[in-house]
Structures are given as structure tokens and as C-alpha cells.
Amino acid sequence: MRDYVKTDMPEERIIGLAWALRDFKPEQIEHYFLDETMVTFGIGDDRWAEVAMPGTIEALAQKLLGTPR
């Protein structure tokens, strides 16, 4: 996969991550996403940069971790 993925993560860490997830099943994956109401466009000179609205990432993190708001 080296020809298809660019990362600064050390190879040992990638192998460790793969080993830690060896018994992980796809049905265990939780899906979270940002819809059009959760983002805005434009940062500085880049009008196409997509940015999460304030508090959005924190709210999704709380949902993922199961912590109350």
C-alpha cells in the first residue's frame, strides 16, 4: 500500500494499529458525519475551504463518547 498512501505515521505504529484492530468487525463501526447545516465555507483567501460550524465537532465527540452536553 506504500504506493497509494502518504503518511508521516511510523511503520511500527501502523503495524501496531493493524494488530490492535485485528478482531474488529465492520458492524462495530459507528458513523458520524457533517451535513450541510454543520459546515460553512471560506477561510482567509480560500473560499472553498469547508469548516465545521462552532461547537459541531465537540457535539459529535460528546455523542461518540456518550457524554452529556
PDB file of N, H, CA, C and O in Angstrom:
ATOM      1  N   MET A   1       0.816  -1.197   0.000  1.00  0.00           N
ATOM      2  CA  MET A   1       0.000   0.000   0.000  1.00  0.00           C
ATOM      3  C   MET A   1       0.857   1.258   0.000  1.00  0.00           C
ATOM      4  O   MET A   1       0.334   2.363  -0.140  1.00  0.00           O
ATOM      5  N   ARG A   2       2.142   1.104   0.152  1.00  0.00           N
ATOM      6  H   ARG A   2       2.567   0.206   0.265  1.00  0.00           H
ATOM      7  CA  ARG A   2       3.028   2.277   0.219  1.00  0.00           C
ATOM      8  C   ARG A   2       2.901   3.180  -0.991  1.00  0.00           C
ATOM      9  O   ARG A   2       3.109   4.389  -0.890  1.00  0.00           O
ATOM     10  N   ASP A   3       2.558   2.601  -2.143  1.00  0.00           N
ATOM     11  H   ASP A   3       2.389   1.619  -2.225  1.00  0.00           H
ATOM     12  CA  ASP A   3       2.424   3.405  -3.359  1.00  0.00           C
ATOM     13  C   ASP A   3       1.131   4.213  -3.386  1.00  0.00           C
ATOM     14  O   ASP A   3       0.980   5.103  -4.223  1.00  0.00           O
ATOM     15  N   TYR A   4       0.199   3.917  -2.488  1.00  0.00           N
ATOM     16  H   TYR A   4       0.321   3.194  -1.809  1.00  0.00           H
ATOM     17  CA  TYR A   4      -1.119   4.544  -2.535  1.00  0.00           C
ATOM     18  C   TYR A   4      -1.453   5.418  -1.336  1.00  0.00           C
ATOM     19  O   TYR A   4      -2.425   6.173  -1.380  1.00  0.00           O
ATOM     20  N   VAL A   5      -0.675   5.333  -0.276  1.00  0.00           N
ATOM     21  H   VAL A   5       0.114   4.720  -0.241  1.00  0.00           H
ATOM     22  CA  VAL A   5      -0.964   6.080   0.945  1.00  0.00           C
ATOM     23  C   VAL A   5       0.254   6.891   1.346  1.00  0.00           C
ATOM     24  O   VAL A   5       1.368   6.369   1.383  1.00  0.00           O
ATOM     25  N   LYS A   6       0.045   8.173   1.649  1.00  0.00           N
ATOM     26  H   LYS A   6      -0.860   8.596   1.619  1.00  0.00           H
ATOM     27  CA  LYS A   6       1.126   9.011   2.156  1.00  0.00           C
ATOM     28  C   LYS A   6       0.806   9.350   3.601  1.00  0.00           C
ATOM     29  O   LYS A   6      -0.289   9.827   3.898  1.00  0.00           O
ATOM     30  N   THR A   7       1.743   9.111   4.495  1.00  0.00           N
ATOM     31  H   THR A   7       2.633   8.724   4.254  1.00  0.00           H
ATOM     32  CA  THR A   7       1.545   9.403   5.905  1.00  0.00           C
ATOM     33  C   THR A   7       2.891   9.661   6.564  1.00  0.00           C
ATOM     34  O   THR A   7       3.936   9.231   6.075  1.00  0.00           O
ATOM     35  N   ASP A   8       2.842  10.370   7.681  1.00  0.00           N
ATOM     36  H   ASP A   8       1.993  10.719   8.079  1.00  0.00           H
ATOM     37  CA  ASP A   8       4.061  10.551   8.461  1.00  0.00           C
ATOM     38  C   ASP A   8       4.050   9.626   9.682  1.00  0.00           C
ATOM     39  O   ASP A   8       4.916   9.721  10.552  1.00  0.00           O
ATOM     40  N   MET A   9       3.065   8.738   9.734  1.00  0.00           N
ATOM     41  H   MET A   9       2.361   8.660   9.028  1.00  0.00           H
ATOM     42  CA  MET A   9       2.983   7.782  10.831  1.00  0.00           C
ATOM     43  C   MET A   9       4.067   6.713  10.633  1.00  0.00           C
ATOM     44  O   MET A   9       4.193   6.150   9.545  1.00  0.00           O
ATOM     45  N   PRO A  10       4.841   6.438  11.676  1.00  0.00           N
ATOM     46  CA  PRO A  10       5.888   5.420  11.545  1.00  0.00           C
ATOM     47  C   PRO A  10       5.295   4.043  11.239  1.00  0.00           C
ATOM     48  O   PRO A  10       4.208   3.702  11.705  1.00  0.00           O
ATOM     49  N   GLU A  11       6.017   3.274  10.461  1.00  0.00           N
ATOM     50  H   GLU A  11       6.901   3.551  10.083  1.00  0.00           H
ATOM     51  CA  GLU A  11       5.554   1.947  10.061  1.00  0.00           C
ATOM     52  C   GLU A  11       5.232   1.070  11.273  1.00  0.00           C
ATOM     53  O   GLU A  11       4.273   0.299  11.241  1.00  0.00           O
ATOM     54  N   GLU A  12       6.027   1.183  12.339  1.00  0.00           N
ATOM     55  H   GLU A  12       6.807   1.809  12.365  1.00  0.00           H
ATOM     56  CA  GLU A  12       5.789   0.371  13.535  1.00  0.00           C
ATOM     57  C   GLU A  12       4.427   0.702  14.148  1.00  0.00           C
ATOM     58  O   GLU A  12       3.734  -0.186  14.644  1.00  0.00           O
ATOM     59  N   ARG A  13       4.051   1.970  14.113  1.00  0.00           N
ATOM     60  H   ARG A  13       4.614   2.692  13.710  1.00  0.00           H
ATOM     61  CA  ARG A  13       2.757   2.374  14.675  1.00  0.00           C
ATOM     62  C   ARG A  13       1.606   1.862  13.816  1.00  0.00           C
ATOM     63  O   ARG A  13       0.572   1.454  14.344  1.00  0.00           O
ATOM     64  N   ILE A  14       1.776   1.880  12.510  1.00  0.00           N
ATOM     65  H   ILE A  14       2.616   2.212  12.081  1.00  0.00           H
ATOM     66  CA  ILE A  14       0.755   1.354  11.607  1.00  0.00           C
ATOM     67  C   ILE A  14       0.552  -0.134  11.860  1.00  0.00           C
ATOM     68  O   ILE A  14      -0.581  -0.611  11.936  1.00  0.00           O
ATOM     69  N   ILE A  15       1.635  -0.850  11.987  1.00  0.00           N
ATOM     70  H   ILE A  15       2.555  -0.463  11.925  1.00  0.00           H
ATOM     71  CA  ILE A  15       1.545  -2.288  12.264  1.00  0.00           C
ATOM     72  C   ILE A  15       0.875  -2.528  13.611  1.00  0.00           C
ATOM     73  O   ILE A  15       0.054  -3.436  13.742  1.00  0.00           O
ATOM     74  N   GLY A  16       1.219  -1.722  14.613  1.00  0.00           N
ATOM     75  H   GLY A  16       1.885  -0.984  14.507  1.00  0.00           H
ATOM     76  CA  GLY A  16       0.593  -1.840  15.927  1.00  0.00           C
ATOM     77  C   GLY A  16      -0.907  -1.578  15.868  1.00  0.00           C
ATOM     78  O   GLY A  16      -1.690  -2.275  16.513  1.00  0.00           O
ATOM     79  N   LEU A  17      -1.299  -0.581  15.099  1.00  0.00           N
ATOM     80  H   LEU A  17      -0.662  -0.016  14.575  1.00  0.00           H
ATOM     81  CA  LEU A  17      -2.709  -0.257  14.944  1.00  0.00           C
ATOM     82  C   LEU A  17      -3.446  -1.403  14.250  1.00  0.00           C
ATOM     83  O   LEU A  17      -4.528  -1.805  14.678  1.00  0.00           O
ATOM     84  N   ALA A  18      -2.858  -1.920  13.187  1.00  0.00           N
ATOM     85  H   ALA A  18      -1.979  -1.595  12.839  1.00  0.00           H
ATOM     86  CA  ALA A  18      -3.466  -3.048  12.481  1.00  0.00           C
ATOM     87  C   ALA A  18      -3.608  -4.252  13.412  1.00  0.00           C
ATOM     88  O   ALA A  18      -4.628  -4.941  13.387  1.00  0.00           O
ATOM     89  N   TRP A  19      -2.594  -4.502  14.224  1.00  0.00           N
ATOM     90  H   TRP A  19      -1.766  -3.942  14.243  1.00  0.00           H
ATOM     91  CA  TRP A  19      -2.636  -5.621  15.157  1.00  0.00           C
ATOM     92  C   TRP A  19      -3.731  -5.400  16.212  1.00  0.00           C
ATOM     93  O   TRP A  19      -4.458  -6.332  16.556  1.00  0.00           O
ATOM     94  N   ALA A  20      -3.845  -4.183  16.715  1.00  0.00           N
ATOM     95  H   ALA A  20      -3.254  -3.426  16.435  1.00  0.00           H
ATOM     96  CA  ALA A  20      -4.853  -3.879  17.734  1.00  0.00           C
ATOM     97  C   ALA A  20      -6.275  -4.036  17.185  1.00  0.00           C
ATOM     98  O   ALA A  20      -7.198  -4.343  17.940  1.00  0.00           O
ATOM     99  N   LEU A  21      -6.452  -3.831  15.897  1.00  0.00           N
ATOM    100  H   LEU A  21      -5.702  -3.582  15.284  1.00  0.00           H
ATOM    101  CA  LEU A  21      -7.774  -3.904  15.277  1.00  0.00           C
ATOM    102  C   LEU A  21      -8.036  -5.228  14.568  1.00  0.00           C
ATOM    103  O   LEU A  21      -8.998  -5.343  13.809  1.00  0.00           O
ATOM    104  N   ARG A  22      -7.203  -6.211  14.803  1.00  0.00           N
ATOM    105  H   ARG A  22      -6.421  -6.117  15.419  1.00  0.00           H
ATOM    106  CA  ARG A  22      -7.300  -7.478  14.074  1.00  0.00           C
ATOM    107  C   ARG A  22      -8.643  -8.184  14.249  1.00  0.00           C
ATOM    108  O   ARG A  22      -9.088  -8.876  13.332  1.00  0.00           O
ATOM    109  N   ASP A  23      -9.300  -8.031  15.395  1.00  0.00           N
ATOM    110  H   ASP A  23      -8.939  -7.469  16.139  1.00  0.00           H
ATOM    111  CA  ASP A  23     -10.581  -8.692  15.632  1.00  0.00           C
ATOM    112  C   ASP A  23     -11.773  -7.755  15.447  1.00  0.00           C
ATOM    113  O   ASP A  23     -12.909  -8.118  15.752  1.00  0.00           O
ATOM    114  N   PHE A  24     -11.512  -6.566  14.953  1.00  0.00           N
ATOM    115  H   PHE A  24     -10.589  -6.271  14.705  1.00  0.00           H
ATOM    116  CA  PHE A  24     -12.558  -5.563  14.761  1.00  0.00           C
ATOM    117  C   PHE A  24     -13.488  -5.995  13.637  1.00  0.00           C
ATOM    118  O   PHE A  24     -13.029  -6.430  12.581  1.00  0.00           O
ATOM    119  N   LYS A  25     -14.777  -5.878  13.858  1.00  0.00           N
ATOM    120  H   LYS A  25     -15.149  -5.525  14.716  1.00  0.00           H
ATOM    121  CA  LYS A  25     -15.764  -6.264  12.851  1.00  0.00           C
ATOM    122  C   LYS A  25     -16.413  -5.014  12.262  1.00  0.00           C
ATOM    123  O   LYS A  25     -16.689  -4.063  12.993  1.00  0.00           O
ATOM    124  N   PRO A  26     -16.661  -5.003  10.953  1.00  0.00           N
ATOM    125  CA  PRO A  26     -17.252  -3.819  10.312  1.00  0.00           C
ATOM    126  C   PRO A  26     -18.554  -3.362  10.957  1.00  0.00           C
ATOM    127  O   PRO A  26     -18.828  -2.162  10.981  1.00  0.00           O
ATOM    128  N   GLU A  27     -19.352  -4.263  11.470  1.00  0.00           N
ATOM    129  H   GLU A  27     -19.130  -5.238  11.451  1.00  0.00           H
ATOM    130  CA  GLU A  27     -20.623  -3.864  12.085  1.00  0.00           C
ATOM    131  C   GLU A  27     -20.428  -3.110  13.400  1.00  0.00           C
ATOM    132  O   GLU A  27     -21.387  -2.561  13.941  1.00  0.00           O
ATOM    133  N   GLN A  28     -19.208  -3.076  13.916  1.00  0.00           N
ATOM    134  H   GLN A  28     -18.429  -3.523  13.476  1.00  0.00           H
ATOM    135  CA  GLN A  28     -18.908  -2.329  15.134  1.00  0.00           C
ATOM    136  C   GLN A  28     -18.607  -0.858  14.858  1.00  0.00           C
ATOM    137  O   GLN A  28     -18.457  -0.072  15.793  1.00  0.00           O
ATOM    138  N   ILE A  29     -18.520  -0.489  13.611  1.00  0.00           N
ATOM    139  H   ILE A  29     -18.642  -1.128  12.851  1.00  0.00           H
ATOM    140  CA  ILE A  29     -18.165   0.878  13.241  1.00  0.00           C
ATOM    141  C   ILE A  29     -19.357   1.803  13.459  1.00  0.00           C
ATOM    142  O   ILE A  29     -20.468   1.504  13.022  1.00  0.00           O
ATOM    143  N   GLU A  30     -19.127   2.921  14.133  1.00  0.00           N
ATOM    144  H   GLU A  30     -18.224   3.164  14.489  1.00  0.00           H
ATOM    145  CA  GLU A  30     -20.140   3.951  14.290  1.00  0.00           C
ATOM    146  C   GLU A  30     -19.854   5.034  13.259  1.00  0.00           C
ATOM    147  O   GLU A  30     -18.701   5.413  13.051  1.00  0.00           O
ATOM    148  N   HIS A  31     -20.895   5.526  12.621  1.00  0.00           N
ATOM    149  H   HIS A  31     -21.832   5.219  12.789  1.00  0.00           H
ATOM    150  CA  HIS A  31     -20.738   6.521  11.573  1.00  0.00           C
ATOM    151  C   HIS A  31     -21.212   7.882  12.060  1.00  0.00           C
ATOM    152  O   HIS A  31     -22.321   8.014  12.577  1.00  0.00           O
ATOM    153  N   TYR A  32     -20.376   8.877  11.892  1.00  0.00           N
ATOM    154  H   TYR A  32     -19.476   8.769  11.472  1.00  0.00           H
ATOM    155  CA  TYR A  32     -20.716  10.263  12.195  1.00  0.00           C
ATOM    156  C   TYR A  32     -20.326  11.093  10.988  1.00  0.00           C
ATOM    157  O   TYR A  32     -19.341  10.795  10.313  1.00  0.00           O
ATOM    158  N   PHE A  33     -21.083  12.115  10.722  1.00  0.00           N
ATOM    159  H   PHE A  33     -21.884  12.358  11.270  1.00  0.00           H
ATOM    160  CA  PHE A  33     -20.796  12.939   9.548  1.00  0.00           C
ATOM    161  C   PHE A  33     -21.236  14.366   9.803  1.00  0.00           C
ATOM    162  O   PHE A  33     -22.002  14.651  10.724  1.00  0.00           O
ATOM    163  N   LEU A  34     -20.736  15.246   8.969  1.00  0.00           N
ATOM    164  H   LEU A  34     -20.114  15.015   8.221  1.00  0.00           H
ATOM    165  CA  LEU A  34     -21.142  16.652   8.988  1.00  0.00           C
ATOM    166  C   LEU A  34     -22.049  16.863   7.781  1.00  0.00           C
ATOM    167  O   LEU A  34     -21.631  16.644   6.644  1.00  0.00           O
ATOM    168  N   ASP A  35     -23.291  17.289   8.023  1.00  0.00           N
ATOM    169  H   ASP A  35     -23.630  17.468   8.947  1.00  0.00           H
ATOM    170  CA  ASP A  35     -24.160  17.593   6.889  1.00  0.00           C
ATOM    171  C   ASP A  35     -24.056  19.084   6.552  1.00  0.00           C
ATOM    172  O   ASP A  35     -23.299  19.826   7.178  1.00  0.00           O
ATOM    173  N   GLU A  36     -24.820  19.498   5.568  1.00  0.00           N
ATOM    174  H   GLU A  36     -25.435  18.895   5.059  1.00  0.00           H
ATOM    175  CA  GLU A  36     -24.700  20.877   5.076  1.00  0.00           C
ATOM    176  C   GLU A  36     -25.074  21.929   6.109  1.00  0.00           C
ATOM    177  O   GLU A  36     -24.691  23.090   5.963  1.00  0.00           O
ATOM    178  N   THR A  37     -25.811  21.554   7.149  1.00  0.00           N
ATOM    179  H   THR A  37     -26.122  20.611   7.267  1.00  0.00           H
ATOM    180  CA  THR A  37     -26.168  22.524   8.184  1.00  0.00           C
ATOM    181  C   THR A  37     -25.069  22.682   9.231  1.00  0.00           C
ATOM    182  O   THR A  37     -25.153  23.554  10.096  1.00  0.00           O
ATOM    183  N   MET A  38     -24.047  21.848   9.155  1.00  0.00           N
ATOM    184  H   MET A  38     -23.979  21.140   8.453  1.00  0.00           H
ATOM    185  CA  MET A  38     -22.993  21.831  10.166  1.00  0.00           C
ATOM    186  C   MET A  38     -21.691  22.456   9.691  1.00  0.00           C
ATOM    187  O   MET A  38     -20.713  22.492  10.437  1.00  0.00           O
ATOM    188  N   VAL A  39     -21.669  22.946   8.460  1.00  0.00           N
ATOM    189  H   VAL A  39     -22.464  22.917   7.854  1.00  0.00           H
ATOM    190  CA  VAL A  39     -20.426  23.486   7.900  1.00  0.00           C
ATOM    191  C   VAL A  39     -20.649  24.864   7.290  1.00  0.00           C
ATOM    192  O   VAL A  39     -21.770  25.276   6.993  1.00  0.00           O
ATOM    193  N   THR A  40     -19.547  25.540   7.124  1.00  0.00           N
ATOM    194  H   THR A  40     -18.637  25.205   7.365  1.00  0.00           H
ATOM    195  CA  THR A  40     -19.534  26.819   6.409  1.00  0.00           C
ATOM    196  C   THR A  40     -18.328  26.785   5.474  1.00  0.00           C
ATOM    197  O   THR A  40     -17.444  25.940   5.617  1.00  0.00           O
ATOM    198  N   PHE A  41     -18.300  27.699   4.529  1.00  0.00           N
ATOM    199  H   PHE A  41     -19.017  28.386   4.413  1.00  0.00           H
ATOM    200  CA  PHE A  41     -17.204  27.724   3.567  1.00  0.00           C
ATOM    201  C   PHE A  41     -16.412  29.004   3.691  1.00  0.00           C
ATOM    202  O   PHE A  41     -16.954  30.073   3.972  1.00  0.00           O
ATOM    203  N   GLY A  42     -15.122  28.871   3.474  1.00  0.00           N
ATOM    204  H   GLY A  42     -14.682  28.002   3.245  1.00  0.00           H
ATOM    205  CA  GLY A  42     -14.241  30.016   3.388  1.00  0.00           C
ATOM    206  C   GLY A  42     -13.394  30.263   4.613  1.00  0.00           C
ATOM    207  O   GLY A  42     -13.891  30.409   5.730  1.00  0.00           O
ATOM    208  N   ILE A  43     -12.091  30.305   4.364  1.00  0.00           N
ATOM    209  H   ILE A  43     -11.688  30.187   3.457  1.00  0.00           H
ATOM    210  CA  ILE A  43     -11.104  30.680   5.377  1.00  0.00           C
ATOM    211  C   ILE A  43     -10.080  31.555   4.678  1.00  0.00           C
ATOM    212  O   ILE A  43      -9.436  31.127   3.720  1.00  0.00           O
ATOM    213  N   GLY A  44      -9.933  32.757   5.150  1.00  0.00           N
ATOM    214  H   GLY A  44     -10.456  33.105   5.928  1.00  0.00           H
ATOM    215  CA  GLY A  44      -8.958  33.659   4.526  1.00  0.00           C
ATOM    216  C   GLY A  44      -9.235  33.822   3.049  1.00  0.00           C
ATOM    217  O   GLY A  44     -10.334  34.213   2.655  1.00  0.00           O
ATOM    218  N   ASP A  45      -8.239  33.521   2.228  1.00  0.00           N
ATOM    219  H   ASP A  45      -7.346  33.203   2.548  1.00  0.00           H
ATOM    220  CA  ASP A  45      -8.366  33.652   0.781  1.00  0.00           C
ATOM    221  C   ASP A  45      -8.974  32.425   0.116  1.00  0.00           C
ATOM    222  O   ASP A  45      -9.240  32.448  -1.086  1.00  0.00           O
ATOM    223  N   ASP A  46      -9.197  31.356   0.873  1.00  0.00           N
ATOM    224  H   ASP A  46      -8.981  31.338   1.849  1.00  0.00           H
ATOM    225  CA  ASP A  46      -9.715  30.108   0.296  1.00  0.00           C
ATOM    226  C   ASP A  46     -11.220  30.027   0.518  1.00  0.00           C
ATOM    227  O   ASP A  46     -11.681  29.574   1.566  1.00  0.00           O
ATOM    228  N   ARG A  47     -11.980  30.473  -0.483  1.00  0.00           N
ATOM    229  H   ARG A  47     -11.606  30.841  -1.334  1.00  0.00           H
ATOM    230  CA  ARG A  47     -13.434  30.473  -0.331  1.00  0.00           C
ATOM    231  C   ARG A  47     -14.034  29.076  -0.411  1.00  0.00           C
ATOM    232  O   ARG A  47     -15.213  28.901  -0.103  1.00  0.00           O
ATOM    233  N   TRP A  48     -13.253  28.076  -0.818  1.00  0.00           N
ATOM    234  H   TRP A  48     -12.296  28.218  -1.069  1.00  0.00           H
ATOM    235  CA  TRP A  48     -13.758  26.709  -0.946  1.00  0.00           C
ATOM    236  C   TRP A  48     -13.425  25.849   0.265  1.00  0.00           C
ATOM    237  O   TRP A  48     -13.860  24.700   0.343  1.00  0.00           O
ATOM    238  N   ALA A  49     -12.670  26.380   1.198  1.00  0.00           N
ATOM    239  H   ALA A  49     -12.317  27.313   1.135  1.00  0.00           H
ATOM    240  CA  ALA A  49     -12.334  25.610   2.406  1.00  0.00           C
ATOM    241  C   ALA A  49     -13.615  25.354   3.199  1.00  0.00           C
ATOM    242  O   ALA A  49     -14.367  26.282   3.501  1.00  0.00           O
ATOM    243  N   GLU A  50     -13.850  24.099   3.527  1.00  0.00           N
ATOM    244  H   GLU A  50     -13.240  23.346   3.282  1.00  0.00           H
ATOM    245  CA  GLU A  50     -15.042  23.713   4.277  1.00  0.00           C
ATOM    246  C   GLU A  50     -14.672  23.590   5.746  1.00  0.00           C
ATOM    247  O   GLU A  50     -13.718  22.896   6.097  1.00  0.00           O
ATOM    248  N   VAL A  51     -15.430  24.266   6.606  1.00  0.00           N
ATOM    249  H   VAL A  51     -16.205  24.831   6.322  1.00  0.00           H
ATOM    250  CA  VAL A  51     -15.105  24.347   8.023  1.00  0.00           C
ATOM    251  C   VAL A  51     -16.349  24.008   8.844  1.00  0.00           C
ATOM    252  O   VAL A  51     -17.454  24.449   8.528  1.00  0.00           O
ATOM    253  N   ALA A  52     -16.153  23.223   9.898  1.00  0.00           N
ATOM    254  H   ALA A  52     -15.256  22.865  10.155  1.00  0.00           H
ATOM    255  CA  ALA A  52     -17.265  22.899  10.788  1.00  0.00           C
ATOM    256  C   ALA A  52     -17.710  24.153  11.535  1.00  0.00           C
ATOM    257  O   ALA A  52     -16.887  24.977  11.934  1.00  0.00           O
ATOM    258  N   MET A  53     -19.006  24.283  11.715  1.00  0.00           N
ATOM    259  H   MET A  53     -19.675  23.614  11.391  1.00  0.00           H
ATOM    260  CA  MET A  53     -19.566  25.396  12.490  1.00  0.00           C
ATOM    261  C   MET A  53     -19.101  25.257  13.941  1.00  0.00           C
ATOM    262  O   MET A  53     -18.864  24.141  14.405  1.00  0.00           O
ATOM    263  N   PRO A  54     -18.968  26.363  14.655  1.00  0.00           N
ATOM    264  CA  PRO A  54     -18.520  26.306  16.046  1.00  0.00           C
ATOM    265  C   PRO A  54     -19.390  25.349  16.877  1.00  0.00           C
ATOM    266  O   PRO A  54     -20.619  25.395  16.821  1.00  0.00           O
ATOM    267  N   GLY A  55     -18.724  24.490  17.639  1.00  0.00           N
ATOM    268  H   GLY A  55     -17.726  24.453  17.684  1.00  0.00           H
ATOM    269  CA  GLY A  55     -19.397  23.545  18.521  1.00  0.00           C
ATOM    270  C   GLY A  55     -19.779  22.227  17.884  1.00  0.00           C
ATOM    271  O   GLY A  55     -20.137  21.284  18.590  1.00  0.00           O
ATOM    272  N   THR A  56     -19.711  22.139  16.560  1.00  0.00           N
ATOM    273  H   THR A  56     -19.420  22.905  15.986  1.00  0.00           H
ATOM    274  CA  THR A  56     -20.148  20.927  15.865  1.00  0.00           C
ATOM    275  C   THR A  56     -19.262  19.725  16.183  1.00  0.00           C
ATOM    276  O   THR A  56     -19.766  18.652  16.517  1.00  0.00           O
ATOM    277  N   ILE A  57     -17.958  19.898  16.083  1.00  0.00           N
ATOM    278  H   ILE A  57     -17.549  20.770  15.812  1.00  0.00           H
ATOM    279  CA  ILE A  57     -17.041  18.786  16.351  1.00  0.00           C
ATOM    280  C   ILE A  57     -17.164  18.354  17.805  1.00  0.00           C
ATOM    281  O   ILE A  57     -17.154  17.159  18.104  1.00  0.00           O
ATOM    282  N   GLU A  58     -17.278  19.307  18.696  1.00  0.00           N
ATOM    283  H   GLU A  58     -17.287  20.277  18.454  1.00  0.00           H
ATOM    284  CA  GLU A  58     -17.414  18.986  20.117  1.00  0.00           C
ATOM    285  C   GLU A  58     -18.685  18.184  20.372  1.00  0.00           C
ATOM    286  O   GLU A  58     -18.670  17.236  21.157  1.00  0.00           O
ATOM    287  N   ALA A  59     -19.794  18.556  19.710  1.00  0.00           N
ATOM    288  H   ALA A  59     -19.806  19.326  19.072  1.00  0.00           H
ATOM    289  CA  ALA A  59     -21.063  17.848  19.882  1.00  0.00           C
ATOM    290  C   ALA A  59     -20.962  16.418  19.366  1.00  0.00           C
ATOM    291  O   ALA A  59     -21.474  15.494  19.997  1.00  0.00           O
ATOM    292  N   LEU A  60     -20.309  16.233  18.231  1.00  0.00           N
ATOM    293  H   LEU A  60     -19.893  16.984  17.718  1.00  0.00           H
ATOM    294  CA  LEU A  60     -20.135  14.877  17.701  1.00  0.00           C
ATOM    295  C   LEU A  60     -19.221  14.049  18.601  1.00  0.00           C
ATOM    296  O   LEU A  60     -19.457  12.856  18.788  1.00  0.00           O
ATOM    297  N   ALA A  61     -18.197  14.660  19.151  1.00  0.00           N
ATOM    298  H   ALA A  61     -18.005  15.630  18.999  1.00  0.00           H
ATOM    299  CA  ALA A  61     -17.295  13.956  20.066  1.00  0.00           C
ATOM    300  C   ALA A  61     -18.053  13.520  21.315  1.00  0.00           C
ATOM    301  O   ALA A  61     -17.856  12.409  21.807  1.00  0.00           O
ATOM    302  N   GLN A  62     -18.920  14.394  21.830  1.00  0.00           N
ATOM    303  H   GLN A  62     -19.080  15.297  21.430  1.00  0.00           H
ATOM    304  CA  GLN A  62     -19.718  14.042  23.006  1.00  0.00           C
ATOM    305  C   GLN A  62     -20.657  12.883  22.689  1.00  0.00           C
ATOM    306  O   GLN A  62     -20.857  11.995  23.517  1.00  0.00           O
ATOM    307  N   LYS A  63     -21.227  12.894  21.496  1.00  0.00           N
ATOM    308  H   LYS A  63     -21.064  13.615  20.823  1.00  0.00           H
ATOM    309  CA  LYS A  63     -22.116  11.809  21.065  1.00  0.00           C
ATOM    310  C   LYS A  63     -21.329  10.500  20.973  1.00  0.00           C
ATOM    311  O   LYS A  63     -21.794   9.457  21.433  1.00  0.00           O
ATOM    312  N   LEU A  64     -20.146  10.561  20.382  1.00  0.00           N
ATOM    313  H   LEU A  64     -19.768  11.409  20.008  1.00  0.00           H
ATOM    314  CA  LEU A  64     -19.298   9.376  20.251  1.00  0.00           C
ATOM    315  C   LEU A  64     -18.908   8.814  21.606  1.00  0.00           C
ATOM    316  O   LEU A  64     -18.943   7.602  21.819  1.00  0.00           O
ATOM    317  N   LEU A  65     -18.536   9.698  22.518  1.00  0.00           N
ATOM    318  H   LEU A  65     -18.507  10.683  22.344  1.00  0.00           H
ATOM    319  CA  LEU A  65     -18.061   9.267  23.837  1.00  0.00           C
ATOM    320  C   LEU A  65     -19.185   9.011  24.822  1.00  0.00           C
ATOM    321  O   LEU A  65     -18.951   8.488  25.912  1.00  0.00           O
ATOM    322  N   GLY A  66     -20.417   9.379  24.445  1.00  0.00           N
ATOM    323  H   GLY A  66     -20.608   9.803  23.560  1.00  0.00           H
ATOM    324  CA  GLY A  66     -21.548   9.156  25.313  1.00  0.00           C
ATOM    325  C   GLY A  66     -21.601  10.067  26.518  1.00  0.00           C
ATOM    326  O   GLY A  66     -22.158   9.705  27.554  1.00  0.00           O
ATOM    327  N   THR A  67     -21.022  11.253  26.387  1.00  0.00           N
ATOM    328  H   THR A  67     -20.570  11.548  25.545  1.00  0.00           H
ATOM    329  CA  THR A  67     -21.017  12.209  27.498  1.00  0.00           C
ATOM    330  C   THR A  67     -22.129  13.224  27.296  1.00  0.00           C
ATOM    331  O   THR A  67     -22.408  13.623  26.166  1.00  0.00           O
ATOM    332  N   PRO A  68     -22.764  13.645  28.380  1.00  0.00           N
ATOM    333  CA  PRO A  68     -23.844  14.635  28.240  1.00  0.00           C
ATOM    334  C   PRO A  68     -23.300  16.004  27.874  1.00  0.00           C
ATOM    335  O   PRO A  68     -22.142  16.317  28.154  1.00  0.00           O
ATOM    336  N   ARG A  69     -24.129  16.809  27.255  1.00  0.00           N
ATOM    337  H   ARG A  69     -25.069  16.555  27.028  1.00  0.00           H
ATOM    338  CA  ARG A  69     -23.754  18.180  26.887  1.00  0.00           C
ATOM    339  C   ARG A  69     -23.726  19.060  28.083  1.00  0.00           C
ATOM    340  O   ARG A  69     -23.431  20.250  27.967  1.00  0.00           O
TER     341      ARG A  69
END
